[in-house]
Amino acid sequence: MIRFQFFPRSQGITPEVKKVIDCFNEVEDEISSDSFKLSSNEVLEKLRPYLEDIDYNVETGKSKSDKIHVPVLFIDDNEIDKSFNADALSKDGKIVIEVEAGRAVDNNQFLKDIFQACMGFEVEYFIFYSCLS
């Protein structure tokens, strides 16, 4: 079962966030089984068509051109100086999605992901999915 918690808890989820949750629900049987563990890339691959249908850019590989860059710092003439890579990003740049496997918990990767999303230019929402049950 896909479970989620929205923060701040004093608000309900937005329609845009609901669409992402619906994408996860579409592939729930494929990504949440106790009989197998998928890598974060495998989960993202199953999510890709659903996220793309709702106008998300989704990482397609490990080369620089396949990654999704989220701006953090700018230099002269509004040129991007620093950015971080996200697994998926809404076309308007307001929602960042990160999918993590074992290292998310083992190495506290989720803390880095949260920090990066907080620093992202115009990012309003961060959605984190852990492949661990």
N, CA, C and O of each residue as an XYZ file, in Angstrom:
532
protein
N       0.840     -1.175      0.000
C       0.000      0.000      0.000
C       0.890      1.244      0.000
O       1.815      1.353      0.806
N       0.611      2.166     -0.894
C       1.320      3.434     -0.933
C       0.777      4.306      0.196
O      -0.417      4.603      0.250
N       1.667      4.706      1.087
C       1.273      5.579      2.191
C       2.002      6.899      2.018
O       3.134      6.928      1.535
N       1.359      7.990      2.408
C       2.001      9.286      2.273
C       1.647     10.173      3.454
O       0.647      9.970      4.143
N       2.506     11.164      3.661
C       2.262     12.196      4.668
C       2.599     13.526      4.029
O       3.692     13.706      3.492
N       1.672     14.447      4.087
C       1.868     15.780      3.521
C       2.217     16.741      4.653
O       1.624     16.690      5.730
N       3.176     17.610      4.398
C       3.547     18.635      5.366
C       3.367     19.994      4.742
O       3.695     20.144      3.566
N       2.869     20.995      5.439
C       2.504     20.901      6.849
C       1.228     20.078      7.029
O       0.357     20.044      6.160
N       1.148     19.427      8.171
C       0.020     18.546      8.443
C      -1.285     19.304      8.625
O      -2.356     18.699      8.659
N      -1.204     20.612      8.739
C      -2.418     21.427      8.889
C      -3.120     21.669      7.560
O      -4.182     22.289      7.521
N      -2.529     21.181      6.469
C      -3.119     21.341      5.136
C      -3.332     19.976      4.501
O      -2.669     19.001      4.854
N      -4.253     19.921      3.574
C      -4.433     18.711      2.781
C      -3.550     18.769      1.549
O      -2.926     19.794      1.271
N      -3.498     17.665      0.809
C      -2.671     17.643     -0.398
C      -3.287     18.521     -1.487
O      -4.498     18.737     -1.529
N      -2.430     19.010     -2.351
C      -2.877     19.840     -3.472
C      -3.274     18.932     -4.633
O      -2.872     17.769     -4.667
N      -4.050     19.439     -5.577
C      -4.397     18.629     -6.754
C      -3.161     18.153     -7.531
O      -3.155     17.050     -8.076
N      -2.121     18.988     -7.577
C      -0.909     18.608     -8.302
C      -0.194     17.448     -7.613
O       0.286     16.533     -8.281
N      -0.122     17.480     -6.300
C       0.506     16.406     -5.544
C      -0.345     15.137     -5.651
O       0.199     14.036     -5.732
N      -1.645     15.279     -5.652
C      -2.556     14.129     -5.788
C      -2.290     13.388     -7.097
O      -2.332     12.158     -7.131
N      -2.018     14.124     -8.167
C      -1.721     13.479     -9.455
C      -0.484     12.588     -9.364
O      -0.440     11.513     -9.961
N       0.517     13.042     -8.615
C       1.733     12.241     -8.449
C       1.435     10.996     -7.626
O       1.891      9.904     -7.964
N       0.679     11.153     -6.559
C       0.294     10.001     -5.738
C      -0.466      8.991     -6.591
O      -0.264      7.784     -6.457
N      -1.335      9.480     -7.463
C      -2.073      8.586     -8.370
C      -1.122      7.793     -9.270
O      -1.382      6.629     -9.573
N      -0.018      8.423     -9.698
C       0.976      7.714    -10.517
C       1.588      6.560     -9.731
O       1.744      5.458    -10.257
N       1.932      6.814     -8.482
C       2.488      5.753     -7.642
C       1.460      4.649     -7.433
O       1.805      3.467     -7.432
N       0.208      5.027     -7.258
C      -0.840      4.023     -7.072
C      -1.016      3.156     -8.320
O      -1.350      1.976     -8.212
N      -0.795      3.731     -9.497
C      -0.902      2.976    -10.755
C       0.084      1.813    -10.818
O      -0.219      0.763    -11.385
N       1.256      2.006    -10.236
C       2.300      0.978    -10.312
C       2.547      0.301     -8.962
O       3.543     -0.402     -8.793
N       1.663      0.508     -8.025
C       1.851     -0.006     -6.667
C       2.171     -1.495     -6.640
O       3.097     -1.909     -5.942
N       1.434     -2.299     -7.374
C       1.658     -3.747     -7.358
C       3.044     -4.124     -7.879
O       3.609     -5.140     -7.473
N       3.586     -3.312     -8.768
C       4.895     -3.604     -9.354
C       6.056     -3.116     -8.498
O       7.157     -3.659     -8.582
N       5.822     -2.099     -7.675
C       6.932     -1.511     -6.919
C       6.897     -1.815     -5.426
O       7.881     -1.569     -4.729
N       5.793     -2.340     -4.926
C       5.655     -2.523     -3.478
C       5.650     -3.967     -3.015
O       5.388     -4.231     -1.842
N       5.927     -4.887     -3.883
C       5.859     -6.300     -3.530
C       6.948     -6.679     -2.528
O       8.096     -6.257     -2.662
N       6.586     -7.469     -1.536
C       7.562     -7.974     -0.581
C       8.407     -9.095     -1.175
O       9.450     -9.447     -0.624
N       7.959     -9.658     -2.300
C       8.682    -10.783     -2.890
C       9.902    -10.340     -3.692
O      10.734    -11.174     -4.050
N      10.025     -9.049     -3.980
C      11.204     -8.557     -4.685
C      11.479     -7.119     -4.286
O      10.576     -6.394     -3.865
N      12.719     -6.719     -4.420
C      13.124     -5.349     -4.120
C      13.673     -4.728     -5.398
O      14.589     -5.264     -6.021
N      13.107     -3.608     -5.770
C      13.565     -2.910     -6.965
C      14.556     -1.825     -6.591
O      14.517     -1.283     -5.486
N      15.434     -1.519     -7.512
C      16.323     -0.372     -7.326
C      15.521      0.899     -7.578
O      14.417      0.851     -8.119
N      16.077      2.013     -7.188
C      15.388      3.280     -7.431
C      15.199      3.522     -8.930
O      14.175      4.062     -9.349
N      16.184      3.124     -9.733
C      16.059      3.304    -11.186
C      14.952      2.431    -11.771
O      14.256      2.842    -12.700
N      14.793      1.236    -11.231
C      13.728      0.347    -11.712
C      12.344      0.895    -11.351
O      11.410      0.825    -12.151
N      12.227      1.436    -10.145
C      10.955      2.057     -9.743
C      10.662      3.254    -10.637
O       9.538      3.419    -11.111
N      11.659      4.080    -10.865
C      11.482      5.271    -11.698
C      11.074      4.886    -13.121
O      10.262      5.572    -13.741
N      11.632      3.801    -13.631
C      11.293      3.338    -14.979
C       9.826      2.936    -15.075
O       9.183      3.185    -16.094
N       9.300      2.327    -14.041
C       7.882      1.946    -14.028
C       6.977      3.167    -13.896
O       5.866      3.183    -14.427
N       7.451      4.182    -13.189
C       6.675      5.414    -12.988
C       6.703      6.337    -14.205
O       5.767      7.102    -14.438
N       7.788      6.255    -14.978
C       8.040      7.205    -16.067
C       6.828      7.511    -16.946
O       6.487      8.685    -17.097
N       6.164      6.519    -17.531
C       5.064      6.872    -18.450
C       3.928      7.636    -17.771
O       3.297      8.498    -18.383
N       3.677      7.317    -16.524
C       2.592      7.992    -15.800
C       2.985      9.419    -15.441
O       2.173     10.338    -15.544
N       4.230      9.598    -15.020
C       4.700     10.946    -14.703
C       4.784     11.815    -15.951
O       4.426     12.992    -15.923
N       5.254     11.233    -17.037
C       5.331     11.997    -18.288
C       3.943     12.397    -18.772
O       3.773     13.463    -19.365
N       2.950     11.546    -18.522
C       1.571     11.880    -18.904
C       1.033     13.100    -18.162
O       0.139     13.787    -18.657
N       1.578     13.369    -16.975
C       1.110     14.546    -16.226
C       2.144     15.672    -16.275
O       2.203     16.516    -15.381
N       2.956     15.670    -17.332
C       3.905     16.755    -17.612
C       5.092     16.847    -16.669
O       5.423     17.931    -16.189
N       5.727     15.730    -16.405
C       6.961     15.715    -15.631
C       8.117     15.339    -16.526
O       7.979     14.520    -17.435
N       9.264     15.949    -16.260
C      10.510     15.516    -16.868
C      11.073     14.453    -15.941
O      11.145     14.661    -14.730
N      11.474     13.310    -16.499
C      11.945     12.188    -15.694
C      13.337     11.787    -16.175
O      13.587     11.679    -17.375
N      14.238     11.568    -15.215
C      15.594     11.131    -15.543
C      15.536      9.862    -16.387
O      14.784      8.934    -16.088
N      16.340      9.839    -17.445
C      16.329      8.679    -18.335
C      17.605      7.857    -18.270
O      17.660      6.763    -18.832
N      18.633      8.362    -17.595
C      19.896      7.638    -17.505
C      20.874      8.366    -16.622
O      20.514      9.306    -15.913
N      22.121      7.924    -16.669
C      23.142      8.481    -15.783
C      24.048      9.508    -16.456
O      24.858     10.144    -15.781
N      23.929      9.681    -17.772
C      24.762     10.702    -18.418
C      24.191     12.089    -18.125
O      23.014     12.227    -17.792
N      25.024     13.098    -18.251
C      24.635     14.472    -17.909
C      23.378     14.918    -18.657
O      22.521     15.593    -18.087
N      23.270     14.543    -19.926
C      22.121     14.968    -20.724
C      20.826     14.239    -20.344
O      19.735     14.701    -20.677
N      20.946     13.104    -19.648
C      19.774     12.326    -19.239
C      19.225     12.759    -17.882
O      18.138     12.339    -17.484
N      19.967     13.585    -17.186
C      19.601     13.987    -15.830
C      18.688     15.216    -15.849
O      18.649     15.974    -16.818
N      17.969     15.382    -14.761
C      17.077     16.531    -14.587
C      17.775     17.502    -13.645
O      18.020     17.178    -12.482
N      18.093     18.681    -14.141
C      18.828     19.677    -13.365
C      17.862     20.694    -12.765
O      17.005     21.250    -13.452
N      18.027     20.919    -11.461
C      17.223     21.904    -10.744
C      18.162     23.015    -10.295
O      19.074     22.765     -9.507
N      17.959     24.242    -10.781
C      18.862     25.342    -10.427
C      18.820     25.679     -8.940
O      17.773     25.625     -8.294
N      20.012     26.032     -8.415
C      20.128     26.439     -7.018
C      20.744     27.827     -6.905
O      20.228     28.680     -6.183
N      21.854     28.059     -7.620
C      22.547     29.342     -7.570
C      22.717     29.896     -8.984
O      22.823     29.147     -9.956
N      22.740     31.233     -9.074
C      22.878     31.908    -10.355
C      24.059     32.861    -10.310
O      24.428     33.363     -9.249
N      24.649     33.104    -11.481
C      25.728     34.089    -11.600
C      25.258     35.194    -12.538
O      24.057     35.352    -12.757
N      26.185     35.949    -13.087
C      25.863     37.074    -13.968
C      24.906     36.675    -15.083
O      24.961     35.564    -15.610
N      24.050     37.592    -15.418
C      23.086     37.426    -16.508
C      22.157     36.232    -16.303
O      21.703     35.614    -17.266
N      21.882     35.916    -15.044
C      20.940     34.858    -14.667
C      21.350     33.477    -15.163
O      20.512     32.593    -15.341
N      22.648     33.304    -15.383
C      23.158     32.006    -15.809
C      23.245     31.082    -14.588
O      23.626     31.520    -13.502
N      22.894     29.812    -14.768
C      22.917     28.864    -13.655
C      24.357     28.543    -13.286
O      25.155     28.142    -14.134
N      24.676     28.725    -12.014
C      26.007     28.437    -11.489
C      26.048     27.054    -10.842
O      26.988     26.293    -11.067
N      25.037     26.728    -10.045
C      24.961     25.432     -9.368
C      23.555     24.874     -9.513
O      22.565     25.606     -9.518
N      23.502     23.555     -9.632
C      22.207     22.880     -9.691
C      22.368     21.513     -9.045
O      23.485     21.054     -8.808
N      21.255     20.874     -8.767
C      21.300     19.492     -8.302
C      20.462     18.659     -9.247
O      19.652     19.192    -10.005
N      20.655     17.358     -9.203
C      19.923     16.447    -10.073
C      18.747     15.848     -9.317
O      18.895     15.387     -8.185
N      17.579     15.858     -9.947
C      16.383     15.246     -9.377
C      15.997     14.054    -10.235
O      16.383     13.966    -11.401
N      15.241     13.148     -9.660
C      14.746     12.016    -10.436
C      13.631     12.445    -11.375
O      13.518     11.939    -12.492
N      12.811     13.375    -10.918
C      11.735     13.904    -11.763
C      11.399     15.314    -11.297
O      11.594     15.666    -10.133
N      10.894     16.107    -12.225
C      10.568     17.502    -11.941
C       9.365     17.893    -12.781
O       9.314     17.618    -13.980
N       8.401     18.537    -12.142
C       7.248     19.025    -12.898
C       7.729     20.047    -13.914
O       8.735     20.721    -13.694
N       7.015     20.162    -15.025
C       7.437     21.068    -16.098
C       7.539     22.511    -15.619
O       8.333     23.288    -16.149
N       6.727     22.875    -14.603
C       6.803     24.240    -14.075
C       7.895     24.399    -13.023
O       8.105     25.502    -12.520
N       8.599     23.308    -12.679
C       9.711     23.364    -11.751
C       9.329     23.465    -10.278
O      10.188     23.701     -9.429
N       8.064     23.290     -9.976
C       7.605     23.481     -8.600
C       7.584     22.207     -7.757
O       7.558     22.283     -6.528
N       7.595     21.039     -8.398
C       7.533     19.778     -7.656
C       8.712     18.891     -8.039
O       8.889     18.543     -9.206
N       9.511     18.532     -7.044
C      10.665     17.655     -7.217
C      10.311     16.277     -6.667
O       9.713     16.165     -5.596
N      10.680     15.239     -7.397
C      10.461     13.859     -6.940
C      11.808     13.162     -6.849
O      12.625     13.235     -7.766
N      12.026     12.483     -5.723
C      13.209     11.642     -5.529
C      12.761     10.244     -5.155
O      11.902     10.068     -4.291
N      13.344      9.254     -5.805
C      13.077      7.843     -5.520
C      14.403      7.244     -5.059
O      15.400      7.301     -5.780
N      14.413      6.675     -3.865
C      15.643      6.121     -3.310
C      15.447      4.679     -2.875
O      14.352      4.274     -2.484
N      16.522      3.917     -2.949
C      16.509      2.526     -2.469
C      17.291      2.458     -1.161
O      17.234      3.399     -0.369
N      18.004      1.390     -0.919
C      18.669      1.127      0.346
C      19.489      2.257      0.917
O      19.443      2.497      2.124
N      20.245      2.964      0.080
C      21.124      4.001      0.614
C      20.367      5.188      1.176
O      20.934      5.976      1.933
N      19.105      5.333      0.824
C      18.311      6.437      1.363
C      18.260      6.377      2.879
O      18.317      7.404      3.555
N      18.153      5.180      3.399
C      18.118      5.009      4.850
C      19.530      4.771      5.375
O      19.943      5.378      6.363
N      20.266      3.884      4.710
C      21.592      3.502      5.186
C      22.540      4.700      5.308
O      23.269      4.812      6.294
N      22.533      5.565      4.344
C      23.464      6.702      4.327
C      22.774      8.044      4.531
O      23.364      9.093      4.271
N      21.548      8.015      4.988
C      20.790      9.254      5.206
C      20.701     10.110      3.942
O      20.670     11.337      4.032
N      20.661      9.486      2.775
C      20.555     10.193      1.503
C      19.311     11.076      1.474
O      19.318     12.142      0.859
N      18.253     10.637      2.135
C      17.013     11.409      2.121
C      17.219     12.800      2.724
O      16.540     13.745      2.324
N      18.144     12.943      3.680
C      18.416     14.262      4.261
C      19.027     15.195      3.218
O      18.669     16.370      3.137
N      19.947     14.663      2.430
C      20.545     15.453      1.346
C      19.480     15.826      0.320
O      19.445     16.957     -0.164
N      18.615     14.876     -0.008
C      17.541     15.140     -0.973
C      16.622     16.259     -0.482
O      16.246     17.143     -1.252
N      16.265     16.216      0.793
C      15.398     17.254      1.360
C      16.085     18.607      1.294
O      15.481     19.599      0.886
N      17.348     18.647      1.695
C      18.081     19.910      1.679
C      18.156     20.480      0.263
O      17.908     21.667      0.053
N      18.499     19.632     -0.702
C      18.601     20.103     -2.086
C      17.268     20.650     -2.579
O      17.227     21.701     -3.218
N      16.189     19.950     -2.291
C      14.876     20.421     -2.732
C      14.540     21.762     -2.094
O      13.938     22.622     -2.737
N      14.922     21.945     -0.841
C      14.670     23.222     -0.162
C      15.440     24.364     -0.816
O      14.985     25.508     -0.804
N      16.595     24.061     -1.383
C      17.425     25.086     -2.016
C      17.059     25.328     -3.478
O      17.493     26.323     -4.059
N      16.274     24.448     -4.080
C      15.948     24.556     -5.500
C      15.137     25.801     -5.819
O      14.223     26.169     -5.081
N      15.479     26.439     -6.918
C      14.805     27.651     -7.363
C      13.351     27.357     -7.714
O      13.068     26.514     -8.565
N      12.439     28.053     -7.059
C      10.988     27.971     -7.259
C      10.382     26.615     -6.906
O       9.233     26.352     -7.261
N      11.124     25.748     -6.217
C      10.571     24.468     -5.784
C       9.622     24.724     -4.621
O       9.985     25.372     -3.639
N       8.403     24.209     -4.744
C       7.405     24.369     -3.686
C       7.113     23.070     -2.948
O       6.762     23.092     -1.769
N       7.257     21.924     -3.644
C       6.928     20.638     -3.047
C       8.019     19.628     -3.348
O       8.612     19.625     -4.427
N       8.270     18.772     -2.372
C       9.251     17.705     -2.511
C       8.543     16.397     -2.200
O       7.951     16.235     -1.134
N       8.612     15.465     -3.147
C       7.998     14.144     -2.968
C       9.115     13.124     -2.917
O       9.929     13.024     -3.834
N       9.141     12.363     -1.823
C      10.186     11.380     -1.612
C       9.544     10.011     -1.511
O       8.580      9.818     -0.769
N      10.085      9.058     -2.265
C       9.596      7.672     -2.202
C      10.774      6.785     -1.851
O      11.818      6.834     -2.500
N      10.599      5.979     -0.823
C      11.610      5.010     -0.442
C      11.186      3.632     -0.932
O      10.050      3.213     -0.712
N      12.096      2.933     -1.595
C      11.821      1.584     -2.099
C      11.814      0.557     -0.987
O      11.579     -0.623     -1.248
N      12.057      0.959      0.212
C      12.039      0.042      1.352
C      10.633      0.000      1.917
O       9.937      1.013      1.967
N      10.220     -1.201      2.348
C       8.877     -1.272      2.926
C       8.922     -1.297      4.432
O       7.877     -1.355      5.080
